[in-house]
Amino acid sequence: MSKRQVATRAARKARGDWPVVVYFWIMSLAVAGYLGARVILDSLPHPVHWASGLAGGVIGYFVGWLWYHWRGDII
């Protein structure tokens, strides 16, 4: 099984946008963080759920970039 070619640094800089895998991880972990907080922290106020979603999105940003550098983009 061959790995996909990762775009060169110059190509990424010239394009200026983020890979799709980064957006995917941000959205996935933000939703998972929000829903997990709704289930686990249901007795706490609602802003805690939004903060958990935001924290999941921030973690998703870093996981997405790690995935991109390790495995490449998903498209």
TAPELIN-V554176 format. One line per field, one symbol per residue. phi: phi as a letter, one per 20 degrees, with the letter a starting at -180 (. if undefined). psi: psi as a letter, one per 20 degrees, with the letter a starting at -180 (. if undefined). burial: + if it has 9 or more other ideal C-beta (glycine too) atoms within 8 Angstrom, else -. Layout:
# TAPELIN-V554176
phi->???
psi->???
burial->???
This chain:
# TAPELIN-V554176
phi->.eeffefffffffffndeffffffffffffffffffffeedfeeffgfffffffffffffgffffffffednfed
psi->pqqqppqrhhhghhgirqqhhggghggghgghgghhhhgglhirqhhhghhhgghhhghhghhghggghgiari.
burial->------------------++++++++++++++++-+++--+------++++++++++-+++-+++-++---++--
